Structure formats: structure tokens, C-alpha cells
Amino acid sequence: MSLPCSDQSIRPKKMQSASLPRGVEAVRCWCGDLCKVKEVTDFSDWLGMKFFMCANYESDPPESISAYLRPPSPPPLCMYYRWIDTEMPDWAVTEIRERGRRAWASLDLEERREKAEAEEKAEQKKEWEDYCVEQRAFIDEMKRKNQEEILRLEEVYRQREQAREAERERKRERARAAKAAEEVGDGKGKYPRWTE
């Protein structure tokens, strides 16, 4: 067994009542009361190890008289505690290894999940970028086709306008020729022939 200790920085925080191991005699604390036997339940280097502690310790409050009202812990008479075990029991070592294995497996699973999510996001981003490139190419192609159509229609309208202007010019020429022929023709009177 170890020496009594009052260093509270290394005292276990989570514990439960335990039975006195076979072959170990009960001891009295500094205040003279018989010590309680506790077992560490905190996941630490002392998991499963047993120790003596003062029966009047502040972490052992009196029983509550109500489910809603918890009385304050009594002040400690002494801060005595003493380790019974010097090594962790086999089940605690196995538990720590199993918890470590589960923690690493969980971490590995979390990393794989994060990696899969990152790959999925990267794939979605790449698909979106490809879609955007396709849409840009489609829009550029439509703009090019629209521009070509505008140029074609402008050429068609220009040709129609030229044809219409040529037709008008032909009619004007014919009108000028008819007018000139009429002026050269019968000019006997002031009025047209059919009115005389």
C-alpha cells in the first residue's frame, strides 16, 4: 500500500463505493474514523484502482430528502486518502485498451466520413463547374448564332431595300420618261386633250 496523501491535484474525481479487498485491513483516517473504500470510475490512469478515503469527505454528501433539493456537502474533517491498489486491474487495462481502440476506430471512421464528404463536395463542385462551362459554351454558341442570324437578316433587309430602291428608281425613270414624252407630245392647248 502507498503512503497517505493530501495532494488534492491527483485525487480521483469520479468514484464509487467498493468492497474491501481480501487480505487488506481497514485503516483509520487522520480524524480517527474508519475510512471508506472507493473505486475509481473516471477514465484515467487509475481506472478500477481502489483507495481509502475519509468517511467525512466533502464529495460524499448526506442523502437527499427530496429529489429536487440536494443538501450541501458537509465540510471535510480531513483530506486523507490512501491507495490500496498499486496497479490497475486487468479488466481496467482491457477497458482502456478497448476504449482506445473504439476511439481510434471512431476517429478513423470520422476521418473517412469527412474525406468522403470532401470528395463528394469536390465532385459536386467539379460537376457544377463542368455544367457552368457547358452552359457558357451553349450561351456563347447561341450568341454567335444570334449574331449570325442578325447579320443574315440585315443582309436580307439590305438586299430587299436595294431591290425596292432599284424598283422605285426604275418607276421614277419611267415616270420621267412618260412625263418627258407627254411634254414633247401634243402641246396645242393649255388643257389635256380629252378636255378640249
C-alpha positions, 0 to 999 in steps of 0.5 A: 500500500502507498503512503497517505496523501493530501495532494488534492491535484491527483485525487480521483474525481469520479468514484464509487463505493467498493468492497474491501479487498481480501487480505487488506485491513481497514485503516483509520483516517487522520480524524480517527474514523474508519475510512471508506473504500472507493473505486475509481470510475473516471477514465484515467490512469487509475481506472478500477484502482481502489483507495481509502478515503475519509468517511467525512469527505466533502464529495460524499454528501448526506442523502437527499430528502427530496429529489429536487433539493440536494443538501450541501456537502458537509465540510471535510474533517480531513483530506486523507486518502490512501491507495490500496491498489498499486496497479490497475486491474486487468479488466481496467487495462482491457477497458482502456485498451478497448476504449482506445481502440473504439476511439481510434476506430471512431476517429478513423471512421470520422476521418473517412466520413469527412474525406468522403464528404470532401470528395463528394463536395469536390465532385459536386463542385467539379460537376457544377463547374463542368455544367457552368462551362457547358452552359457558357459554351451553349450561351456563347454558341447561341450568341454567335448564332444570334449574331449570325442570324442578325447579320443574315437578316440585315443582309436580307433587309439590305438586299430587299431595300436595294431591290425596292430602291432599284424598283422605285428608281426604275418607276421614277425613270419611267415616270420621267420618261412618260412625263418627258414624252407627254411634254414633247407630245401634243402641246396645242392647248393649255388643257389635256386633250380629252378636255378640249 
